């Protein structure tokens, strides 16, 4: 049986996110398990679902009640917990700010590149190397092409407005950007901005777990001066209003997923 890890981000960190969908009839034998790792506990217990013909492990990136700031998420424990359960891949969700006019509020973006602008995260499993055996993981294309294509196919089938590529810049947070920073990230070629994906994706690559992420645009950060700067309340409102898009995309992808 294919095992899939799902990491839910802002707006999708409830353990009931898939249960509350229109596909509730597809769920059976749902239960929670507490796990530990050599790096400490993950952000939440794992909710185990038997969905379609797959076993799904749902993990809330920021905790079930969104109590863990992005800089305090134990990304190593989260990835290790899913690997220890035998997951074959990871599908992740995230709220992002748009750095491009073409990416509007509520749009989905299937990420294909990241820029890591974090400063304090532990973003590797390799605290030290074995003698004469350094480990430097190649990462030219950090998001798994096969999983990305299956996200894209699901988006097309469901008729969801989505962008098939996008570079995310991950900042340290929890503060939002200054205007100067926002304009700099645009100049660097970033399309969207968030506070979580880069270290998570890098660790999944190190762990040998195919990883793909769907982002929902909730705001325009602060570069777009004819718009009010981003607020947390705005992010929650837009994501809540559009959460069914992400859950529908996840369910359709899981239904047909092949590795």
N, C-alpha and C positions, 0 to 999 in steps of 0.2 A: 504494500500500500504506500502510495506517495505521501510523504510527510512535508507539510508546508508551515513555515513560521510566518506569522503576520505581526508586524510591529505597528501599532496604532499610535499616531501622533496627536497633536492638538485637535480637539474636536472629535477624535475617534479613539480616545483612550478608555472609554467604557468597555468593560468585558462583555457587555451585551450588544455591542455594535452590530454584529452579524445576526444575532438572535432577533433584533428588532426589525430586521429587514423584511421585505416581502417574500423572502425565501425561507421563512421560519420553518415551514414544513420539511425542509431539507435537513434540519438539524436533529440529531439524536445522540443519546449517550453523552450529553455535555457534562463536564465536571472540571473542577479546578485542582491543580497540583502545586504544592510548594516545592521549590527546588533551590539548591545551593550550588555554588561554583567555587573554584579556587580563588576567584576574584571578588568573592562576596555574593550577596543575594542580588538577583535581577530586580528591575524596577517594580515588578508585580508578580504575583503568582501567574502560572500559565493556565489559561482556559483552553481545555481540549475539546474540540468539536469533531464529529465525524460528518463531514460535509461533502455531499455527492459521494464519490468513491475515494476521498482523501481524508487524511487525518491532519487537522489544522490546530496549530498552537498559537493562540492569540496572547500577545504581550503588550501591556500599556507602557509606552516609552517613559511617560512622566508620572507613572503610578495611576491607580484606578481613580483617584480624586484629583489628579493633576497637581500633586504637591512637590514634585521634584523639578527644580529649575533646570534648564538645558545644560548648564555647566556642571551640574551635580549628578547627571544621569550616569549610572555605571554601565557604560556602553560595552565594556569587555564582558561583564557578567551577563548582559542581555544576549549578546551574540553567543557566548559560550553555553548558556542555558539552552538555546535552540539547537546548537550543534550537539550537545549532550543527549538531547531527545531524538537525535537521528534525523533532523530536518534535512530535506534535500535542497531547499532553497528558502529565501526570505523575500516576502513582499512587504513593502513599507508604505506608509502614508505620511504626509506632512503638509502643514499649512505654510504657505510662502507669500512673500510680498513680490509683486511684479515690478520689474525694472524696465519693462517694455510696454509701449502703448498697445501693441497687438495682443498682449496677454491681459485679458480683462478679468474683473472680479468674477469668481465662480468658474473660470476656465481651469481645465486640468492640463497638467504638463507631465509628460513621461520623460523624466530626467535622463540625460546621457553623459553629463560631465559635472564635476564639482570643482570649486576652488575652496580650499580650506583656509579660512582666515581666523580660525580659533587660535587661542594662545595658551590655554591652561589644560586642555583635555589630554587624557591618556589615550592615544590613538594607535597604539600598537600592542600586540601580545608579547613582543620581544623586549623584555626588560634588560636582558643581557644575551650575548651570543655565546654559543659553545666555542671552545678554542678553535681558531682557524676555520670557523663555519658561520660567517655572517649571513643574515637573512634580510634581503632587500626585495620586497614583493613588487613585481612589475604591476603597474596600474594605469596604462594608457587609456583604457576604456573601462572605468570602474563599475559601470552598471551593465548587467548581463544582457547581451543583445537578444538572446532567445526569449528571456522573460519580458524584455521591453516590447518585443514584437507581439507577444501574446496580450500585453496590456493594450497595445495599439489596436490589435484585431478586435478586442472586446469593446473598445471605445467606438470603433467604426460600426460594429454590429448594433450597439445600443444607441447610436446617433448622438453621442455626447460630444460637445465641443471640446476638443483637446489639441494640444500641440505635441507633435511626435518627437521633438527634441527640445532640450533646454539645459543650460548650465546654471547650477545653483551655487551661490556663494554662501558658505556657512560662517556666521559670525559668532563671537563668543557669547554675547548677551549677558544678562537678560535685558539690558537696555536695547532700544532700537537705534538705528543709525542716525548720524548727523547728516545734513544735506550734502556736505562735502564728501562724506564717505559714500553716500548713496550714488552721487555722480561718479565717484571713482570706480565703484563696482560696475556701473554701466560702461565706463570707458574700458574696463578690463574685459568686457565681453560677457559678463554675467547676465542672465535673463531673469532670474528670480533669486530671492534671498530668504534664508531661514537660519535656525540656530541649532540644527541637530544632524543633518544628513551626512556631512562629510566624514566625521570620525566613525560613524556607524557603518557606512559603506566601506571605508578603508579596512575596518576590522573584519567585516564579513569576507572581504577579499583575502585577507591574511588567513582566515579560518577555512578558506576553500569552499565557502557557501555562495552560490550564485545569488545575486541581490539585485532587486529592481525597486524603484520607488515612484509612486504617483503623487504629484504635488497639486494642491488646490490653491489658486491665487485668491487672496482675501483682501488685498489692499495694494497701494502703489508706494509702499515704503514712505519716503519723504522727498523724492526727487521731483515729483510732478507738482509744480507749484500752484496749479489751478485746482488741486485737491487738498483736503485737510490731511495732515500727517497721520500715519497709522496709530491706532490705539488698540489695546488688547480687547476692549469691548467690541470694536469693529470686526476684529478677526473672528471672535466667537460668533457674532451675529451672522456674518457671511458664511462661515463654515457650517453653522447649524442649519441655515436656510438651504444649503447645497449638499449636505452630507449624503443624501441619497445617491448623488452622482458617484461618489467615491465608493460607497458600499455596493452599489450595483456593478461598478467596474470590477471591484474585487471579486464579487461572487461569480460574475461571468468569466473572469480570468481563471478562478479556481475550478470552475465547472469543467473547463476544457484544457486545463494545464497539463503540459507534457514537458519533461526535462530531457 
